[in-house]
Amino acid sequence: MRVPRFSLFCLLSFALLSLTLPSFVLSQEPNTVPVRLWPASEGVEFLENKSTIQALAVSADGRTAATGAGRNIILWDTASGKERRRWRCDASVSDLAFNQDASRLLIGSRDKTATLWNTADGKVQATLRHQDAVTAVAFSRDGRFVAAGLAKGQAALWDARNVKPLFPLNAHKSEIRSIAFAPRGNLLAIGSQDRTISLWDTEGNQQKILEDGHKGAVTCVAFDARSNRLISGGADNTVVVWNVGSGNMLHKLVGHSKAVCFVAFAPDGLTAYTVSQDQCLIQWNLQNGKEMVRTDVAFPVRQAAMSQDAYWTVLCDSSSPKTLALKTETLGFEEPQLARPQNAHPFAHLPQSPPVYRFHPEIKPGEPADQSKNLPPLRENRKNLVEFHTKAPFALSVGPDRIGTMWDIQKKDAVFAFSSPSNLTAVEFNPVGNNFAVGTQNGSVTFYHPGNGKQLSQLRGHTSAVLALTFSSDGRWLLSAGQDQNVVLWDLTKDSLVSSNNSHTDIVTGLEMMPDDSKVVSISRDKTVRVWQMGGSTGKLLKGELVAEESSPLLALAIAKNGEWLAIATEDNRVIIRETHPRQDGEAIEFPVVTELKGFAAPVKTLAFTPNSAFLVTGGDDGVPVFWNTQSWEAVQSFPQIRREIQRQRDDFAQKNVTYKKWTRPGVREILYEPVFCIAFSSDGQWMLTSGGRETFLWQVSP
């Protein structure tokens, strides 16, 4: 779809609903061009000084934009176009970068310095001095590092917390044009005038050189959310998508007629956005490498930036001081068209009032909705597991009744059901999205097609129930563990067993891959936490290193998506939070304890971090999911309706003579309850599933 240039502003009809007045002057400072707000139908425009804007940055949440023109820095509110703060630097600004919470702004300058500023008061926190003009700067997602690219091809890595130089990087032979940290792990990508991209770790080691992708300078680089792919734009008008692990080119996207000045992956990784000096914004389908939507801009773009959630896009005019902030959705961008699963059945159960829905695995696709009136009594130790599809709006519910059901989250209907000859004890979607794995009581791991539920293959390597599964982010490796105390590594390209290790002395109850795929963490009823090193391309799984031993058996494990925290539930009603950055203590490796969450009325059976790592959610025998803020580690009442809605629905079930156990939670009246055995979040964080013995609740986390 192509949007004519003259109608761009017509597309921005929802840019800001609160701005309904004609354009008007907000500032009349000497030697500046007035800052103006445009009508709601035309987006939000704010004007800098008379100098052309040289640098642009947008905060992760999209609320703040920073522009640099000459020596002047201005912070803007993207929603209103109002100026928040301005200050003047000692030299011309070359590049800008916010840290994750926008409390600090890194400013690169031609006077060989990179300066850290406090955005709240506009004061300098530190000045990082270099041997040459600074041409590109970047903050790591966790705020631990900053990097600066220099005019003669070198780069420098700094400790952002202690403001100390770490390593000089002899990256390239000509000017650094772009620099970016991977959201996960410890990688840094550097694009240069010499047409190549170098990949470095934060220890100062060069990992790879990506070449033969561009015939001109590499002007912009960005990682996807999983840090598995890199996208680069060049002065040769092309965009290249790379596999970070192998260094291979995945797609070469050709569609721009002038230099590309901005590239970014969509949060779901299915599409990418690019901006060029040819006055075009293009959305690309990364499943087939083809152009999806092209939007023309009414002015030549010099700089562009996008918020982390791709909600806000900010553009700078290369021929004037004009800057336009707009909601990305108003550009007419589309969701990629995913194939609709075959053999979908009618809706199988009438939902409760929004935002809560309840799915019943006992009701098979095609059965009438009124079957819900005759649900069988709750059976003791009945455990239902849930998991979201990684790329599509579907969720899987499996249980020990040997039945699995795929649900369409948007339509709230059962799509298909499949059966297994053995009880289903674990489930995990392949991050690539082309299959899902199910562990069974008899020790096998079976793979099914997510569109129709047909069995694809089966792996056998355990002697008893498989209780935990975890994929590598590229979908090549699968690890499984369970009652036989073994941790098994599988190569899915060959459907073969690579290694089997039994460092644990009791049932393995949890298994998770670290976000950067370098390590695997396992927990067990033997009270130990072990870390397994992945052996790179060989896939060899080294012996599990003991990193912690608790006082009671371990029941559940979760790792934050940002790679910062490890949460472990114990049988004595505690949840232990540990750092995921191992520290060496003599010959031992330890994961330091951050805090312990206490006060649970019963053991916690399941843990899950929200996709943005802002909350940890716990669930267990007391029947109520609890949200914990990962900054303060305090319980929050973000979902007060949960307890009331669960109570209402369970009271309704009780009237139908459905049997439930009873627990008394301190400070809470006695409730009819069903334990929370499993919690899962959709990849976009908008939906949460909680599941117990028979009920599966769907919650809308955000509007």
LUMDRENZA-910192 format. One record per residue (C-alpha): residue in three letters; x, y, z. Coordinates in steps of 0.05 Angstrom, whole numbers. Layout:
N
REC   type       xx       yy       zz
REC    Ala        X        Y        Z
...
end
This chain:
703
REC   type       xx       yy       zz
REC    Met        0        0        0
REC    Arg       27       69      -18
REC    Val        4      132       17
REC    Pro        9      196      -26
REC    Arg       54      250        1
REC    Phe        1      303        3
REC    Ser      -43      260       48
REC    Leu        7      242      102
REC    Phe      -22      289      153
REC    Cys      -91      262      139
REC    Leu      -67      195      164
REC    Leu      -48      226      230
REC    Ser     -120      238      252
REC    Phe     -109      201      317
REC    Ala      -40      228      332
REC    Leu      -63      268      393
REC    Leu     -136      271      411
REC    Ser     -124      324      463
REC    Leu      -98      376      413
REC    Thr     -156      407      377
REC    Leu     -136      480      369
REC    Pro     -105      510      307
REC    Ser      -29      516      307
REC    Phe       -4      568      356
REC    Val       61      597      382
REC    Leu       88      567      447
REC    Ser      156      602      450
REC    Gln      183      669      426
REC    Glu      254      665      453
REC    Pro      306      708      417
REC    Asn      344      675      360
REC    Thr      297      615      357
REC    Val      243      592      310
REC    Pro      176      589      348
REC    Val      155      520      373
REC    Arg       87      502      345
REC    Leu       33      451      359
REC    Trp       -4      428      298
REC    Pro      -78      409      299
REC    Ala      -95      339      321
REC    Ser     -107      317      250
REC    Glu      -35      334      232
REC    Gly        7      305      288
REC    Val       53      344      335
REC    Glu      107      389      308
REC    Phe      160      423      349
REC    Leu      214      469      321
REC    Glu      286      473      344
REC    Asn      334      531      336
REC    Lys      352      561      269
REC    Ser      407      509      261
REC    Thr      389      444      227
REC    Ile      380      387      276
REC    Gln      442      342      279
REC    Ala      422      291      331
REC    Leu      358      259      356
REC    Ala      338      210      411
REC    Val      272      184      438
REC    Ser      264      154      507
REC    Ala      246       80      514
REC    Asp      174       97      535
REC    Gly      167      148      479
REC    Arg      147      205      526
REC    Thr      209      247      515
REC    Ala      249      267      454
REC    Ala      317      301      454
REC    Thr      343      342      396
REC    Gly      412      371      385
REC    Ala      425      430      338
REC    Gly      493      463      340
REC    Arg      510      467      413
REC    Asn      437      468      437
REC    Ile      401      409      470
REC    Ile      325      411      480
REC    Leu      281      359      514
REC    Trp      210      355      488
REC    Asp      145      323      510
REC    Thr      126      281      449
REC    Ala       52      281      465
REC    Ser       44      356      469
REC    Gly      105      383      432
REC    Lys      121      426      493
REC    Glu      193      441      512
REC    Arg      213      410      578
REC    Arg      285      434      586
REC    Arg      342      463      545
REC    Trp      416      474      556
REC    Arg      478      491      517
REC    Cys      539      447      507
REC    Asp      611      468      497
REC    Ala      616      439      427
REC    Ser      573      418      368
REC    Val      529      357      383
REC    Ser      539      295      340
REC    Asp      495      242      372
REC    Leu      447      230      431
REC    Ala      425      169      471
REC    Phe      379      160      531
REC    Asn      387      108      585
REC    Gln      327       61      596
REC    Asp      288      106      644
REC    Ala      309      171      609
REC    Ser      341      197      674
REC    Arg      407      206      637
REC    Leu      424      232      568
REC    Leu      490      216      534
REC    Ile      514      270      487
REC    Gly      570      258      436
REC    Ser      608      319      412
REC    Arg      659      338      360
REC    Asp      706      364      416
REC    Lys      726      291      431
REC    Thr      679      284      491
REC    Ala      616      246      509
REC    Thr      578      278      566
REC    Leu      529      247      615
REC    Trp      473      295      634
REC    Asn      419      289      687
REC    Thr      355      302      650
REC    Ala      318      325      712
REC    Asp      362      385      728
REC    Gly      404      392      664
REC    Lys      469      384      703
REC    Val      532      348      678
REC    Gln      545      282      715
REC    Ala      609      263      680
REC    Thr      651      278      619
REC    Leu      682      220      580
REC    Arg      744      243      542
REC    His      770      210      479
REC    Gln      826      216      429
REC    Asp      782      237      371
REC    Ala      715      269      354
REC    Val      656      228      379
REC    Thr      609      210      322
REC    Ala      561      158      354
REC    Val      540      140      424
REC    Ala      497       86      457
REC    Phe      471       63      525
REC    Ser      464      -11      542
REC    Arg      393      -32      561
REC    Asp      413      -48      633
REC    Gly      449       19      641
REC    Arg      516      -14      658
REC    Phe      554        8      596
REC    Val      560       66      548
REC    Ala      597       63      482
REC    Ala      625      118      438
REC    Gly      646      113      365
REC    Leu      700      159      340
REC    Ala      715      195      274
REC    Lys      777      154      257
REC    Gly      745       86      267
REC    Gln      759       69      339
REC    Ala      708       60      394
REC    Ala      709       62      469
REC    Leu      670       23      522
REC    Trp      656       54      590
REC    Asp      628       32      656
REC    Ala      567       78      661
REC    Arg      556       69      735
REC    Asn      627       84      759
REC    Val      644      127      698
REC    Lys      708       89      684
REC    Pro      739       71      616
REC    Leu      738       -4      604
REC    Phe      765      -22      535
REC    Pro      787       13      472
REC    Leu      758      -22      411
REC    Asn      800      -18      348
REC    Ala      738      -29      308
REC    His      747        1      239
REC    Lys      793       42      195
REC    Ser      745       98      180
REC    Glu      690      137      216
REC    Ile      640      102      261
REC    Arg      570      121      236
REC    Ser      526       79      282
REC    Ile      530       39      346
REC    Ala      479       -4      385
REC    Phe      477      -52      444
REC    Ala      438     -117      442
REC    Pro      378     -117      490
REC    Arg      399     -184      516
REC    Gly      468     -211      530
REC    Asn      532     -171      522
REC    Leu      538     -154      449
REC    Leu      553      -88      415
REC    Ala      545      -73      341
REC    Ile      586      -19      306
REC    Gly      572        6      236
REC    Ser      626       43      198
REC    Gln      641       86      137
REC    Asp      682       27      113
REC    Arg      618      -11       95
REC    Thr      625      -64      149
REC    Ile      595      -79      217
REC    Ser      635     -107      275
REC    Leu      606     -145      334
REC    Trp      640     -140      402
REC    Asp      626     -166      472
REC    Thr      629     -122      533
REC    Glu      696     -154      552
REC    Gly      728     -119      493
REC    Asn      731     -181      448
REC    Gln      713     -177      374
REC    Gln      663     -232      357
REC    Lys      648     -223      283
REC    Ile      655     -178      223
REC    Leu      593     -172      179
REC    Glu      614     -152      109
REC    Asp      591     -156       37
REC    Gly      522     -130       57
REC    His      529      -57       39
REC    Lys      565      -19      -16
REC    Gly      565       45       23
REC    Ala      573       69       95
REC    Val      532       33      148
REC    Thr      490       90      175
REC    Cys      446       56      226
REC    Val      442      -11      263
REC    Ala      392      -42      312
REC    Phe      382     -110      346
REC    Asp      316     -146      352
REC    Ala      285     -158      421
REC    Arg      317     -227      428
REC    Ser      385     -203      404
REC    Asn      386     -258      351
REC    Arg      382     -212      290
REC    Leu      412     -146      270
REC    Ile      385      -97      219
REC    Ser      429      -46      185
REC    Gly      416       12      138
REC    Gly      467       41       90
REC    Ala      485      100       47
REC    Asp      476       52      -12
REC    Asn      400       57       -1
REC    Thr      394      -16       23
REC    Val      374      -50       87
REC    Val      403     -117      109
REC    Val      378     -165      162
REC    Trp      432     -209      193
REC    Asn      434     -272      236
REC    Val      477     -251      295
REC    Gly      498     -321      313
REC    Ser      523     -343      245
REC    Gly      537     -275      214
REC    Asn      497     -295      153
REC    Met      453     -247      114
REC    Leu      379     -265      122
REC    His      347     -212       77
REC    Lys      369     -154       34
REC    Leu      312     -104       32
REC    Val      313      -60      -30
REC    Gly      262       -4      -37
REC    His      293       62      -18
REC    Ser      324      109      -69
REC    Lys      368      149      -21
REC    Ala      410      136       41
REC    Val      375      100       98
REC    Cys      377      140      163
REC    Phe      338       95      211
REC    Val      323       21      221
REC    Ala      285      -16      276
REC    Phe      251      -82      289
REC    Ala      178      -84      310
REC    Pro      171     -110      382
REC    Asp      145     -177      358
REC    Gly      203     -185      309
REC    Leu      157     -201      250
REC    Thr      165     -134      216
REC    Ala      217      -78      211
REC    Tyr      212       -3      200
REC    Thr      261       38      158
REC    Val      266      112      143
REC    Ser      305      143       86
REC    Gln      326      211       59
REC    Asp      281      195        0
REC    Gln      223      219       44
REC    Cys      195      148       52
REC    Leu      179      105      112
REC    Ile      173       31       96
REC    Gln      147      -27      137
REC    Trp      177      -94      117
REC    Asn      151     -165      126
REC    Leu      210     -204      154
REC    Gln      179     -271      140
REC    Asn      188     -261       65
REC    Gly      232     -199       61
REC    Lys      179     -160       22
REC    Glu      153      -89       29
REC    Met       86      -84       65
REC    Val       70      -10       71
REC    Arg      104       52       42
REC    Thr       87      121       70
REC    Asp      112      186       40
REC    Val      134      244       84
REC    Ala      125      316       63
REC    Phe      197      335       78
REC    Pro      266      304       70
REC    Val      284      266      134
REC    Arg      352      274      165
REC    Gln      341      239      231
REC    Ala      289      190      258
REC    Ala      278      153      323
REC    Met      226      106      352
REC    Ser      203       88      422
REC    Gln      219       18      447
REC    Asp      148       -6      438
REC    Ala      145       26      368
REC    Tyr       87       70      391
REC    Trp      120      137      377
REC    Thr      160      156      315
REC    Val      198      223      312
REC    Leu      224      253      247
REC    Cys      272      311      235
REC    Asp      271      354      173
REC    Ser      339      357      139
REC    Ser      324      425      106
REC    Ser      295      462      166
REC    Pro      292      459      242
REC    Lys      226      423      239
REC    Thr      213      359      280
REC    Leu      149      318      276
REC    Ala      126      270      330
REC    Leu       71      221      312
REC    Lys       40      156      334
REC    Thr       69      100      292
REC    Glu        0       69      282
REC    Thr      -23      130      243
REC    Leu       27      115      188
REC    Gly      -19       60      164
REC    Phe       28        4      183
REC    Glu       -3      -66      184
REC    Glu        3     -130      224
REC    Pro       35     -186      183
REC    Gln      -16     -236      157
REC    Leu       -5     -302      193
REC    Ala      -37     -365      166
REC    Arg     -103     -380      202
REC    Pro     -100     -449      234
REC    Gln     -138     -502      197
REC    Asn     -197     -543      225
REC    Ala     -218     -488      272
REC    His     -283     -503      310
REC    Pro     -339     -460      336
REC    Phe     -333     -425      402
REC    Ala     -338     -478      456
REC    His     -354     -439      518
REC    Leu     -390     -374      533
REC    Pro     -341     -326      566
REC    Gln     -352     -287      630
REC    Ser     -355     -212      629
REC    Pro     -291     -178      603
REC    Pro     -235     -174      620
REC    Val     -239     -245      647
REC    Tyr     -253     -308      608
REC    Arg     -252     -380      630
REC    Phe     -234     -438      584
REC    His     -251     -510      602
REC    Pro     -207     -565      573
REC    Glu     -263     -615      587
REC    Ile     -304     -581      532
REC    Lys     -277     -605      466
REC    Pro     -283     -566      401
REC    Gly     -351     -573      371
REC    Glu     -388     -589      436
REC    Pro     -444     -543      457
REC    Ala     -429     -488      506
REC    Asp     -480     -512      557
REC    Gln     -434     -571      572
REC    Ser     -403     -524      623
REC    Lys     -463     -537      668
REC    Asn     -442     -610      678
REC    Leu     -368     -604      691
REC    Pro     -339     -663      730
REC    Pro     -315     -652      802
REC    Leu     -244     -627      813
REC    Arg     -196     -686      818
REC    Glu     -139     -681      868
REC    Asn      -70     -666      840
REC    Arg      -99     -649      773
REC    Lys      -51     -601      739
REC    Asn      -68     -561      677
REC    Leu      -11     -525      640
REC    Val      -17     -464      594
REC    Glu       30     -430      545
REC    Phe       22     -374      494
REC    His       43     -380      421
REC    Thr      105     -337      411
REC    Lys       82     -303      347
REC    Ala        7     -310      340
REC    Pro      -54     -297      385
REC    Phe      -63     -369      406
REC    Ala      -53     -405      472
REC    Leu      -45     -479      489
REC    Ser      -76     -514      549
REC    Val      -54     -584      566
REC    Gly      -67     -629      626
REC    Pro      -60     -698      656
REC    Asp     -124     -719      622
REC    Arg      -80     -731      560
REC    Ile     -117     -677      522
REC    Gly      -89     -612      495
REC    Thr     -131     -554      469
REC    Met     -109     -495      426
REC    Trp     -148     -431      438
REC    Asp     -158     -369      395
REC    Ile     -147     -313      446
REC    Gln     -180     -259      404
REC    Lys     -243     -299      388
REC    Lys     -243     -337      454
REC    Asp     -257     -403      419
REC    Ala     -226     -472      416
REC    Val     -188     -482      351
REC    Phe     -169     -555      357
REC    Ala     -156     -610      408
REC    Phe     -106     -667      406
REC    Ser      -95     -728      450
REC    Ser      -35     -766      475
REC    Pro      -27     -838      497
REC    Ser        7     -813      560
REC    Asn       -7     -758      610
REC    Leu       18     -689      589
REC    Thr       66     -660      639
REC    Ala      102     -601      606
REC    Val       92     -554      546
REC    Glu      134     -502      510
REC    Phe      127     -465      444
REC    Asn      186     -461      398
REC    Pro      207     -387      394
REC    Val      210     -394      318
REC    Gly      135     -410      320
REC    Asn      134     -471      275
REC    Asn      119     -524      329
REC    Phe      107     -535      402
REC    Ala      137     -589      447
REC    Val       98     -629      499
REC    Gly      131     -672      553
REC    Thr       94     -734      576
REC    Gln       90     -781      635
REC    Asn      125     -837      597
REC    Gly      188     -795      585
REC    Ser      178     -775      513
REC    Val      179     -705      482
REC    Thr      129     -698      425
REC    Phe      126     -641      374
REC    Tyr       60     -617      345
REC    His       41     -569      289
REC    Pro       12     -505      320
REC    Gly      -38     -496      263
REC    Asn      -74     -563      264
REC    Gly      -47     -604      323
REC    Lys      -17     -659      280
REC    Gln       42     -696      310
REC    Leu      108     -679      275
REC    Ser      160     -720      312
REC    Gln      178     -752      378
REC    Leu      242     -755      419
REC    Arg      258     -807      472
REC    Gly      313     -797      523
REC    His      281     -799      592
REC    Thr      258     -859      633
REC    Ser      202     -823      669
REC    Ala      159     -760      667
REC    Val      187     -698      631
REC    Leu      171     -639      677
REC    Ala      209     -581      644
REC    Leu      225     -558      574
REC    Thr      263     -497      547
REC    Phe      284     -477      476
REC    Ser      343     -435      453
REC    Ser      320     -369      423
REC    Asp      336     -392      352
REC    Gly      296     -457      360
REC    Arg      355     -502      346
REC    Trp      366     -531      416
REC    Leu      316     -560      465
REC    Leu      331     -580      537
REC    Ser      287     -626      577
REC    Ala      288     -651      649
REC    Gly      244     -687      698
REC    Gln      233     -743      747
REC    Asp      294     -784      725
REC    Gln      340     -727      749
REC    Asn      371     -719      680
REC    Val      380     -655      640
REC    Val      380     -673      566
REC    Leu      402     -631      507
REC    Trp      371     -642      438
REC    Asp      394     -617      370
REC    Leu      328     -604      334
REC    Thr      361     -596      266
REC    Lys      376     -671      270
REC    Asp      324     -693      321
REC    Ser      380     -724      360
REC    Leu      403     -728      432
REC    Val      468     -690      442
REC    Ser      482     -702      516
REC    Ser      449     -725      581
REC    Asn      472     -705      650
REC    Asn      450     -725      719
REC    Ser      484     -676      767
REC    His      420     -670      807
REC    Thr      402     -724      858
REC    Asp      327     -714      859
REC    Ile      271     -693      812
REC    Val      288     -633      767
REC    Thr      229     -584      777
REC    Gly      252     -525      735
REC    Leu      294     -511      674
REC    Glu      305     -444      639
REC    Met      351     -418      584
REC    Met      386     -352      598
REC    Pro      365     -297      550
REC    Asp      432     -298      513
REC    Asp      430     -374      504
REC    Ser      498     -382      538
REC    Lys      475     -418      600
REC    Val      418     -461      626
REC    Val      393     -458      698
REC    Ser      361     -518      732
REC    Ile      330     -529      801
REC    Ser      312     -592      837
REC    Arg      279     -622      898
REC    Asp      350     -637      920
REC    Lys      350     -563      942
REC    Thr      404     -542      891
REC    Val      409     -491      835
REC    Arg      456     -511      778
REC    Val      482     -473      717
REC    Trp      499     -510      654
REC    Gln      546     -480      602
REC    Met      524     -486      529
REC    Gly      580     -508      484
REC    Gly      569     -460      426
REC    Ser      557     -489      357
REC    Thr      574     -559      382
REC    Gly      517     -556      431
REC    Lys      556     -595      483
REC    Leu      525     -586      551
REC    Leu      578     -581      605
REC    Lys      567     -610      675
REC    Gly      520     -570      717
REC    Glu      558     -523      764
REC    Leu      528     -517      834
REC    Val      513     -444      846
REC    Ala      466     -446      906
REC    Glu      437     -494      957
REC    Glu      374     -477      995
REC    Ser      344     -503     1059
REC    Ser      283     -536     1027
REC    Pro      264     -568      961
REC    Leu      257     -521      901
REC    Leu      190     -520      864
REC    Ala      190     -466      810
REC    Leu      238     -424      769
REC    Ala      234     -362      725
REC    Ile      285     -316      692
REC    Ala      269     -244      676
REC    Lys      266     -227      602
REC    Asn      318     -172      611
REC    Gly      366     -224      640
REC    Glu      372     -188      707
REC    Trp      338     -234      758
REC    Leu      327     -306      775
REC    Ala      266     -324      817
REC    Ile      262     -390      854
REC    Ala      203     -417      895
REC    Thr      217     -462      955
REC    Glu      174     -512      991
REC    Asp      177     -471     1056
REC    Asn      134     -416     1025
REC    Arg      190     -369     1002
REC    Val      210     -339      935
REC    Ile      284     -323      929
REC    Ile      307     -269      880
REC    Arg      379     -276      855
REC    Glu      421     -236      806
REC    Thr      435     -272      740
REC    His      505     -243      733
REC    Pro      549     -297      765
REC    Arg      605     -276      811
REC    Gln      669     -315      822
REC    Asp      683     -332      895
REC    Gly      748     -371      894
REC    Glu      733     -433      852
REC    Ala      657     -428      862
REC    Ile      607     -389      821
REC    Glu      549     -356      857
REC    Phe      486     -319      838
REC    Pro      480     -266      893
REC    Val      414     -261      931
REC    Val      377     -196      919
REC    Thr      318     -208      967
REC    Glu      268     -259      991
REC    Leu      193     -254      983
REC    Lys      156     -281     1043
REC    Gly       87     -282     1074
REC    Phe       56     -335     1029
REC    Ala        1     -377     1061
REC    Ala       22     -438     1021
REC    Pro       80     -460      975
REC    Val       87     -421      909
REC    Lys       79     -470      851
REC    Thr       90     -424      791
REC    Leu      129     -361      774
REC    Ala      128     -316      713
REC    Phe      159     -248      696
REC    Thr      120     -200      653
REC    Pro      152     -192      584
REC    Asn      178     -122      602
REC    Ser      207     -151      667
REC    Ala      170      -98      708
REC    Phe      133     -149      750
REC    Leu      141     -219      777
REC    Val       76     -258      785
REC    Thr       71     -315      836
REC    Gly       17     -367      843
REC    Gly        6     -429      886
REC    Asp      -39     -467      933
REC    Asp      -72     -404      961
REC    Gly     -106     -393      894
REC    Val      -91     -320      882
REC    Pro      -37     -292      834
REC    Val        5     -238      866
REC    Phe       42     -184      827
REC    Trp      110     -160      854
REC    Asn      145      -97      829
REC    Thr      216     -116      807
REC    Gln      243      -48      827
REC    Ser      220      -49      900
REC    Trp      202     -124      905
REC    Glu      138     -104      940
REC    Ala       70     -135      927
REC    Val       25      -88      887
REC    Gln      -50      -85      878
REC    Ser      -48      -75      802
REC    Phe     -106     -124      793
REC    Pro     -154     -117      852
REC    Gln     -210     -147      810
REC    Ile     -174     -214      806
REC    Arg     -192     -237      876
REC    Arg     -264     -213      870
REC    Glu     -275     -244      801
REC    Ile     -244     -310      820
REC    Gln     -287     -311      883
REC    Arg     -350     -295      844
REC    Gln     -338     -349      793
REC    Arg     -320     -401      845
REC    Asp     -381     -384      887
REC    Asp     -421     -396      824
REC    Phe     -387     -464      815
REC    Ala     -399     -481      888
REC    Gln     -474     -472      877
REC    Lys     -469     -526      824
REC    Asn     -441     -576      875
REC    Val     -370     -573      847
REC    Thr     -323     -596      902
REC    Tyr     -263     -553      922
REC    Lys     -214     -556      980
REC    Lys     -213     -498     1028
REC    Trp     -154     -457     1052
REC    Thr     -150     -398     1100
REC    Arg     -104     -342     1079
REC    Pro      -82     -296     1136
REC    Gly     -122     -232     1134
REC    Val     -170     -258     1081
REC    Arg     -236     -292     1093
REC    Glu     -241     -366     1078
REC    Ile     -250     -375     1004
REC    Leu     -268     -431      957
REC    Tyr     -208     -438      913
REC    Glu     -169     -476      862
REC    Pro      -93     -474      864
REC    Val      -55     -433      812
REC    Phe       -8     -484      780
REC    Cys       14     -445      718
REC    Ile       20     -372      695
REC    Ala       37     -349      625
REC    Phe       40     -282      589
REC    Ser       31     -266      515
REC    Ser       94     -240      481
REC    Asp       65     -169      478
REC    Gly       47     -171      552
REC    Gln      -26     -155      541
REC    Trp      -55     -222      563
REC    Met      -43     -267      622
REC    Leu      -66     -339      631
REC    Thr      -73     -371      700
REC    Ser      -89     -444      706
REC    Gly     -105     -493      762
REC    Gly     -136     -562      765
REC    Arg     -190     -549      714
REC    Glu     -201     -475      705
REC    Thr     -160     -433      657
REC    Phe     -171     -358      665
REC    Leu     -152     -306      613
REC    Trp     -137     -237      639
REC    Gln     -128     -173      599
REC    Val      -67     -141      631
REC    Ser      -69      -76      592
REC    Pro     -123      -44      548
end
